[in-house]
C-alpha cells in the first residue's frame, strides 16, 4: 500500500474506531473524496482493506456501512480476548517485557493519585491510552502472526465499545486490575497473573454489555 493509500486508510479507520463515524451509518465515497481531497482509486482501496478487517460492510443497492455494534458482537469480542490473552500470558510468559510493565504500572499509579482531574475527558483518555498499552504489551510477546491479526481486530472493536461508554467505562477499576496483573508478573506468579487477567476481562465484558444495553443507541440485540 502506497503512502497516500495508507494515510487515507488510517484516517478513515481512526474515524471509525473513535466513533466519529457512528456504528451502523452509511458512508459515501464522494463525501470522502471532497473531505480528504483524494481521487476515487486510493479511496476505494482503503475501503476494501477496511472491509477485509470487518470495519466496513458493502451492502448491495444500499452502499457502504460502518460495522454495527450489537450485544452479540460485543460479547464475541470479549470472548475472543478472554480466550487469547490469558493463553498468550501463560504460553509466552518468559518473553513478557517486565520492565515495560513496571513503567506502565508506575504511570497508572501516578494517574490514580491525580484526584483533582478525575472527571476530565483528558484524564479518562489517559487511562484509555494506558489500557491499550497494557493489552498490547501482553499481545506483543506473542510472535504468532495469525493470532496478532485477530488480536488487532479485537483491540479495534474494544476501542469502539469504549468510545461509546465514555465515563461509564470503569477506567479506574480497570487500572487497578491491570496493576494486579502486573504485580503478579513482577512476582513471577504466572497462575495469579493469568487469573487476574481473566477476572479483568470478564469484568470489562460484563460492564460493557450492561452499559451498552442501557444506552439510547440504535444497536441490535443480536
Buried (B, 14 or more C-beta within 10 A) or exposed (E): EEEBBBBBBEBBBEBBBEBEBBBBEEBEBEEBEEEBEBEEEBBBBBBEBBBEBEBBBEEEEEEBBBBBBBBEBBBEBBEBBBEBBBEBBEEBBEEBBEEBBBBBBEBBEEBBEEEEEEEEEEBBEBBBEBBBBBBBBBBBBBEBEEBBEBBEBBBBBBBBBBBBBBEBBBBBEBBEBBBBBBBBBEEEEBEBBBBBBBEBBEBBBEBBBEBBEEEEEEBEEE
